[in-house]
Amino acid sequence: MAQESPKNSAAEIPVTSNGQLEDSHEHGFNRDLKCSLPVGLGLSETKITSHGFDGAKEGVVEAGQFPSKGSSASPKSSVISPSNAAASRLAGQGCDLIIPTGGRAQQKSGPVVLADEVKNPAMEKLELVRKWSLNTYKCTRQIISEKLGRGSRTVDLELEAQIDILRDNKKKYENILRLAQTLSTQLFQMVHTQRQLGDAFADLSLKSLELHEEFGYNADTQKLLAKNGETLLGAINFFIASVTTLVNKTIEDTLLTVKQYESARIEYDAYRTDLEELNLGPRDANTLPKIEQSQQLFQVHKEKYDKMRNDVSIKLKFLEENKVKVLHNQLVLFHNAIAAYFAGNQKQLEQTLKQFHIKLKTPGADAPSWLEEQ
């Protein structure tokens, strides 16, 4: 029998490109896997990690990011879906993701919570500081320009005149209060001295029999003067308390509104000046948004200025009515009490206090008892 030549036997052995033997089963598996992967992804780019090829176990194929040889397309990642048993186990655990046979991850239907944009308190404070700084800068520049005579200011002549009169009257009322308080202090000292003098005369009247009547007359006179002085002191103190309330509360509250009005006027003029400067400049795509924003800010401060001006006008009107009523009653009280006291008309003096519902404090009523002092 003829023997086969060695040449023919070697020709039947499959040889790879690098001269190594080729395993037919491995070669077939790689060829099938190549067909199942996307275009542009070779076997050299794929790493297979397997725990077995049984149907109940998962298989993971991780696609590398290396470009394939001879391909101009960008590499694409490939996802191979797990087995049916793995998918059912993930669903049983309550996973929010389900992987269909198509290979894309989808979210299960259910309640969806949309989170609002979280506001950063630090950014809000920073924005408030920025706005405050910008507003302060504009107002300071407006005040300086007005003092230097370069800037224009809005003036309500009638309202400004009323405010000037109010401030001048407040200074005069404060002067009256200082003088009335001085008079009250001096009268209190005089009444205290008269009371002590009356007690001294009464003591001497008891100890000097030959001058009993003379000391007695003087003692009665000083005690009567001290009593009338206490009545007049009560009227003066009531006058001081009423005028103090008018000056330090009613007028001061109106002047506080005036200060707010003046601040609103400065802001209004500051933003008005900005708007005028922008209107005098060129109008292009960059300046039109600034002009529109400046117009909005100007309108806001104009409304605030108009509101404060209206509030000041109303308060000045009510203040004038209240001031006339209060001062009329207090001036009548002061005049009648002083006139009755120096005329020696005790009955008229007491009637004046009753007319204005003034109750005198009993001497020593405010003093604590000896039990409280212990």
KANORUR-V303614 format. One record per residue. N is the residue number from 0. RES is the residue in one small letter. PHI is phi in whole degrees, -180 to 180 (none if undefined). D_CENTER is the distance of its C-alpha to the mean C-alpha in whole Angstrom. Layout:
n=N res=RES phi=PHI d_center=D_CENTER
n=N res=RES phi=PHI d_center=D_CENTER
//
This chain:
n=0 res=m phi=none d_center=113
n=1 res=a phi=-75 d_center=111
n=2 res=q phi=-88 d_center=108
n=3 res=e phi=-74 d_center=105
n=4 res=s phi=-74 d_center=104
n=5 res=p phi=-60 d_center=101
n=6 res=k phi=-64 d_center=100
n=7 res=n phi=-71 d_center=99
n=8 res=s phi=-66 d_center=98
n=9 res=a phi=-67 d_center=95
n=10 res=a phi=-72 d_center=94
n=11 res=e phi=-86 d_center=93
n=12 res=i phi=-85 d_center=90
n=13 res=p phi=-70 d_center=87
n=14 res=v phi=-122 d_center=85
n=15 res=t phi=-81 d_center=82
n=16 res=s phi=-67 d_center=81
n=17 res=n phi=-100 d_center=81
n=18 res=g phi=92 d_center=84
n=19 res=q phi=-94 d_center=83
n=20 res=l phi=-73 d_center=84
n=21 res=e phi=-110 d_center=82
n=22 res=d phi=-81 d_center=81
n=23 res=s phi=-67 d_center=82
n=24 res=h phi=-69 d_center=79
n=25 res=e phi=-66 d_center=76
n=26 res=h phi=-65 d_center=77
n=27 res=g phi=-69 d_center=77
n=28 res=f phi=-66 d_center=74
n=29 res=n phi=-64 d_center=72
n=30 res=r phi=-66 d_center=73
n=31 res=d phi=-67 d_center=72
n=32 res=l phi=-68 d_center=68
n=33 res=k phi=-60 d_center=68
n=34 res=c phi=-69 d_center=69
n=35 res=s phi=-80 d_center=66
n=36 res=l phi=-84 d_center=63
n=37 res=p phi=-64 d_center=62
n=38 res=v phi=-69 d_center=63
n=39 res=g phi=95 d_center=62
n=40 res=l phi=-120 d_center=62
n=41 res=g phi=-93 d_center=65
n=42 res=l phi=-67 d_center=67
n=43 res=s phi=-67 d_center=66
n=44 res=e phi=-96 d_center=62
n=45 res=t phi=-114 d_center=62
n=46 res=k phi=-117 d_center=62
n=47 res=i phi=-107 d_center=63
n=48 res=t phi=-118 d_center=62
n=49 res=s phi=-136 d_center=64
n=50 res=h phi=-103 d_center=65
n=51 res=g phi=130 d_center=68
n=52 res=f phi=-105 d_center=69
n=53 res=d phi=-73 d_center=69
n=54 res=g phi=-69 d_center=67
n=55 res=a phi=-87 d_center=65
n=56 res=k phi=-116 d_center=64
n=57 res=e phi=-88 d_center=61
n=58 res=g phi=-129 d_center=61
n=59 res=v phi=-120 d_center=59
n=60 res=v phi=-115 d_center=59
n=61 res=e phi=-103 d_center=57
n=62 res=a phi=-90 d_center=57
n=63 res=g phi=-81 d_center=57
n=64 res=q phi=-105 d_center=55
n=65 res=f phi=-87 d_center=58
n=66 res=p phi=-70 d_center=60
n=67 res=s phi=-77 d_center=63
n=68 res=k phi=-73 d_center=66
n=69 res=g phi=76 d_center=67
n=70 res=s phi=-120 d_center=64
n=71 res=s phi=-90 d_center=62
n=72 res=a phi=-75 d_center=59
n=73 res=s phi=-72 d_center=56
n=74 res=p phi=-68 d_center=57
n=75 res=k phi=-121 d_center=55
n=76 res=s phi=-79 d_center=54
n=77 res=s phi=-120 d_center=56
n=78 res=v phi=-122 d_center=55
n=79 res=i phi=-101 d_center=58
n=80 res=s phi=-67 d_center=57
n=81 res=p phi=-72 d_center=58
n=82 res=s phi=-73 d_center=61
n=83 res=n phi=-64 d_center=61
n=84 res=a phi=-65 d_center=61
n=85 res=a phi=-67 d_center=58
n=86 res=a phi=-65 d_center=56
n=87 res=s phi=-68 d_center=57
n=88 res=r phi=-68 d_center=56
n=89 res=l phi=-64 d_center=52
n=90 res=a phi=-67 d_center=52
n=91 res=g phi=-67 d_center=53
n=92 res=q phi=-81 d_center=50
n=93 res=g phi=81 d_center=48
n=94 res=c phi=-68 d_center=47
n=95 res=d phi=-81 d_center=44
n=96 res=l phi=-113 d_center=47
n=97 res=i phi=-120 d_center=50
n=98 res=i phi=-114 d_center=52
n=99 res=p phi=-74 d_center=55
n=100 res=t phi=-67 d_center=58
n=101 res=g phi=-72 d_center=57
n=102 res=g phi=101 d_center=55
n=103 res=r phi=-105 d_center=51
n=104 res=a phi=-84 d_center=49
n=105 res=q phi=-125 d_center=47
n=106 res=q phi=-92 d_center=44
n=107 res=k phi=-69 d_center=45
n=108 res=s phi=-70 d_center=44
n=109 res=g phi=169 d_center=42
n=110 res=p phi=-65 d_center=38
n=111 res=v phi=-117 d_center=36
n=112 res=v phi=-104 d_center=32
n=113 res=l phi=-96 d_center=30
n=114 res=a phi=-81 d_center=27
n=115 res=d phi=-70 d_center=24
n=116 res=e phi=-66 d_center=22
n=117 res=v phi=-75 d_center=20
n=118 res=k phi=-86 d_center=17
n=119 res=n phi=-89 d_center=16
n=120 res=p phi=-61 d_center=13
n=121 res=a phi=-65 d_center=14
n=122 res=m phi=-68 d_center=15
n=123 res=e phi=-64 d_center=11
n=124 res=k phi=-64 d_center=10
n=125 res=l phi=-64 d_center=13
n=126 res=e phi=-68 d_center=13
n=127 res=l phi=-64 d_center=9
n=128 res=v phi=-65 d_center=11
n=129 res=r phi=-65 d_center=14
n=130 res=k phi=-65 d_center=13
n=131 res=w phi=-64 d_center=11
n=132 res=s phi=-64 d_center=15
n=133 res=l phi=-65 d_center=17
n=134 res=n phi=-66 d_center=15
n=135 res=t phi=-64 d_center=16
n=136 res=y phi=-63 d_center=19
n=137 res=k phi=-64 d_center=20
n=138 res=c phi=-67 d_center=19
n=139 res=t phi=-64 d_center=21
n=140 res=r phi=-64 d_center=24
n=141 res=q phi=-67 d_center=24
n=142 res=i phi=-64 d_center=25
n=143 res=i phi=-65 d_center=27
n=144 res=s phi=-66 d_center=29
n=145 res=e phi=-69 d_center=29
n=146 res=k phi=-68 d_center=31
n=147 res=l phi=-83 d_center=33
n=148 res=g phi=78 d_center=34
n=149 res=r phi=-99 d_center=34
n=150 res=g phi=-100 d_center=31
n=151 res=s phi=-96 d_center=31
n=152 res=r phi=-134 d_center=29
n=153 res=t phi=-85 d_center=28
n=154 res=v phi=-129 d_center=30
n=155 res=d phi=-102 d_center=31
n=156 res=l phi=-60 d_center=34
n=157 res=e phi=-67 d_center=34
n=158 res=l phi=-69 d_center=30
n=159 res=e phi=-63 d_center=30
n=160 res=a phi=-65 d_center=34
n=161 res=q phi=-66 d_center=32
n=162 res=i phi=-67 d_center=29
n=163 res=d phi=-63 d_center=32
n=164 res=i phi=-65 d_center=34
n=165 res=l phi=-63 d_center=31
n=166 res=r phi=-66 d_center=31
n=167 res=d phi=-67 d_center=34
n=168 res=n phi=-66 d_center=35
n=169 res=k phi=-61 d_center=32
n=170 res=k phi=-63 d_center=34
n=171 res=k phi=-70 d_center=37
n=172 res=y phi=-66 d_center=36
n=173 res=e phi=-65 d_center=35
n=174 res=n phi=-67 d_center=38
n=175 res=i phi=-62 d_center=40
n=176 res=l phi=-63 d_center=38
n=177 res=r phi=-62 d_center=39
n=178 res=l phi=-68 d_center=43
n=179 res=a phi=-66 d_center=43
n=180 res=q phi=-66 d_center=41
n=181 res=t phi=-64 d_center=44
n=182 res=l phi=-62 d_center=47
n=183 res=s phi=-65 d_center=46
n=184 res=t phi=-65 d_center=46
n=185 res=q phi=-66 d_center=49
n=186 res=l phi=-66 d_center=50
n=187 res=f phi=-62 d_center=49
n=188 res=q phi=-66 d_center=52
n=189 res=m phi=-66 d_center=54
n=190 res=v phi=-64 d_center=54
n=191 res=h phi=-63 d_center=54
n=192 res=t phi=-67 d_center=57
n=193 res=q phi=-63 d_center=59
n=194 res=r phi=-66 d_center=59
n=195 res=q phi=-65 d_center=60
n=196 res=l phi=-66 d_center=63
n=197 res=g phi=-65 d_center=64
n=198 res=d phi=-65 d_center=64
n=199 res=a phi=-67 d_center=66
n=200 res=f phi=-64 d_center=69
n=201 res=a phi=-66 d_center=69
n=202 res=d phi=-67 d_center=70
n=203 res=l phi=-70 d_center=73
n=204 res=s phi=-65 d_center=74
n=205 res=l phi=-80 d_center=75
n=206 res=k phi=-98 d_center=76
n=207 res=s phi=-113 d_center=78
n=208 res=l phi=-69 d_center=81
n=209 res=e phi=-72 d_center=82
n=210 res=l phi=-118 d_center=79
n=211 res=h phi=-62 d_center=77
n=212 res=e phi=-69 d_center=77
n=213 res=e phi=-64 d_center=76
n=214 res=f phi=-64 d_center=73
n=215 res=g phi=-67 d_center=72
n=216 res=y phi=-60 d_center=71
n=217 res=n phi=-65 d_center=69
n=218 res=a phi=-64 d_center=67
n=219 res=d phi=-64 d_center=67
n=220 res=t phi=-64 d_center=66
n=221 res=q phi=-67 d_center=63
n=222 res=k phi=-67 d_center=62
n=223 res=l phi=-67 d_center=61
n=224 res=l phi=-64 d_center=60
n=225 res=a phi=-65 d_center=57
n=226 res=k phi=-66 d_center=57
n=227 res=n phi=-64 d_center=56
n=228 res=g phi=-64 d_center=54
n=229 res=e phi=-64 d_center=52
n=230 res=t phi=-65 d_center=51
n=231 res=l phi=-64 d_center=51
n=232 res=l phi=-63 d_center=48
n=233 res=g phi=-64 d_center=46
n=234 res=a phi=-67 d_center=46
n=235 res=i phi=-66 d_center=45
n=236 res=n phi=-65 d_center=42
n=237 res=f phi=-66 d_center=41
n=238 res=f phi=-62 d_center=41
n=239 res=i phi=-63 d_center=39
n=240 res=a phi=-64 d_center=36
n=241 res=s phi=-68 d_center=36
n=242 res=v phi=-69 d_center=36
n=243 res=t phi=-63 d_center=33
n=244 res=t phi=-62 d_center=31
n=245 res=l phi=-64 d_center=31
n=246 res=v phi=-78 d_center=30
n=247 res=n phi=-86 d_center=28
n=248 res=k phi=-117 d_center=26
n=249 res=t phi=-68 d_center=27
n=250 res=i phi=-67 d_center=27
n=251 res=e phi=-65 d_center=24
n=252 res=d phi=-64 d_center=22
n=253 res=t phi=-67 d_center=24
n=254 res=l phi=-67 d_center=23
n=255 res=l phi=-65 d_center=19
n=256 res=t phi=-65 d_center=19
n=257 res=v phi=-64 d_center=22
n=258 res=k phi=-63 d_center=19
n=259 res=q phi=-65 d_center=17
n=260 res=y phi=-65 d_center=20
n=261 res=e phi=-67 d_center=21
n=262 res=s phi=-65 d_center=18
n=263 res=a phi=-65 d_center=18
n=264 res=r phi=-67 d_center=21
n=265 res=i phi=-65 d_center=21
n=266 res=e phi=-62 d_center=18
n=267 res=y phi=-61 d_center=21
n=268 res=d phi=-68 d_center=24
n=269 res=a phi=-64 d_center=22
n=270 res=y phi=-75 d_center=22
n=271 res=r phi=-66 d_center=25
n=272 res=t phi=-63 d_center=27
n=273 res=d phi=-61 d_center=26
n=274 res=l phi=-65 d_center=27
n=275 res=e phi=-65 d_center=30
n=276 res=e phi=-66 d_center=31
n=277 res=l phi=-69 d_center=31
n=278 res=n phi=-69 d_center=33
n=279 res=l phi=-76 d_center=35
n=280 res=g phi=-83 d_center=35
n=281 res=p phi=-70 d_center=37
n=282 res=r phi=-113 d_center=36
n=283 res=d phi=-140 d_center=37
n=284 res=a phi=-65 d_center=35
n=285 res=n phi=-84 d_center=33
n=286 res=t phi=-88 d_center=32
n=287 res=l phi=-62 d_center=31
n=288 res=p phi=-62 d_center=28
n=289 res=k phi=-66 d_center=27
n=290 res=i phi=-65 d_center=28
n=291 res=e phi=-65 d_center=27
n=292 res=q phi=-65 d_center=23
n=293 res=s phi=-65 d_center=23
n=294 res=q phi=-65 d_center=25
n=295 res=q phi=-66 d_center=22
n=296 res=l phi=-64 d_center=19
n=297 res=f phi=-62 d_center=22
n=298 res=q phi=-66 d_center=22
n=299 res=v phi=-62 d_center=18
n=300 res=h phi=-73 d_center=18
n=301 res=k phi=-68 d_center=21
n=302 res=e phi=-64 d_center=20
n=303 res=k phi=-64 d_center=18
n=304 res=y phi=-65 d_center=20
n=305 res=d phi=-63 d_center=23
n=306 res=k phi=-65 d_center=21
n=307 res=m phi=-67 d_center=20
n=308 res=r phi=-64 d_center=23
n=309 res=n phi=-66 d_center=25
n=310 res=d phi=-63 d_center=22
n=311 res=v phi=-64 d_center=24
n=312 res=s phi=-62 d_center=27
n=313 res=i phi=-66 d_center=27
n=314 res=k phi=-66 d_center=26
n=315 res=l phi=-64 d_center=29
n=316 res=k phi=-66 d_center=31
n=317 res=f phi=-67 d_center=30
n=318 res=l phi=-64 d_center=30
n=319 res=e phi=-62 d_center=34
n=320 res=e phi=-66 d_center=35
n=321 res=n phi=-67 d_center=34
n=322 res=k phi=-64 d_center=35
n=323 res=v phi=-63 d_center=38
n=324 res=k phi=-66 d_center=39
n=325 res=v phi=-67 d_center=38
n=326 res=l phi=-67 d_center=40
n=327 res=h phi=-61 d_center=43
n=328 res=n phi=-66 d_center=43
n=329 res=q phi=-70 d_center=42
n=330 res=l phi=-70 d_center=45
n=331 res=v phi=-64 d_center=47
n=332 res=l phi=-61 d_center=47
n=333 res=f phi=-62 d_center=47
n=334 res=h phi=-65 d_center=50
n=335 res=n phi=-65 d_center=52
n=336 res=a phi=-68 d_center=51
n=337 res=i phi=-64 d_center=53
n=338 res=a phi=-63 d_center=56
n=339 res=a phi=-67 d_center=57
n=340 res=y phi=-66 d_center=56
n=341 res=f phi=-76 d_center=58
n=342 res=a phi=-84 d_center=61
n=343 res=g phi=75 d_center=61
n=344 res=n phi=-92 d_center=61
n=345 res=q phi=-67 d_center=59
n=346 res=k phi=-64 d_center=60
n=347 res=q phi=-65 d_center=58
n=348 res=l phi=-66 d_center=55
n=349 res=e phi=-68 d_center=55
n=350 res=q phi=-67 d_center=55
n=351 res=t phi=-63 d_center=52
n=352 res=l phi=-67 d_center=50
n=353 res=k phi=-67 d_center=50
n=354 res=q phi=-62 d_center=50
n=355 res=f phi=-102 d_center=46
n=356 res=h phi=56 d_center=46
n=357 res=i phi=-101 d_center=45
n=358 res=k phi=-108 d_center=47
n=359 res=l phi=-80 d_center=48
n=360 res=k phi=-80 d_center=47
n=361 res=t phi=-69 d_center=50
n=362 res=p phi=-57 d_center=51
n=363 res=g phi=84 d_center=50
n=364 res=a phi=-70 d_center=48
n=365 res=d phi=-84 d_center=45
n=366 res=a phi=-74 d_center=47
n=367 res=p phi=-71 d_center=47
n=368 res=s phi=-74 d_center=50
n=369 res=w phi=-69 d_center=53
n=370 res=l phi=-72 d_center=52
n=371 res=e phi=-70 d_center=48
n=372 res=e phi=-76 d_center=49
n=373 res=q phi=-69 d_center=51
//
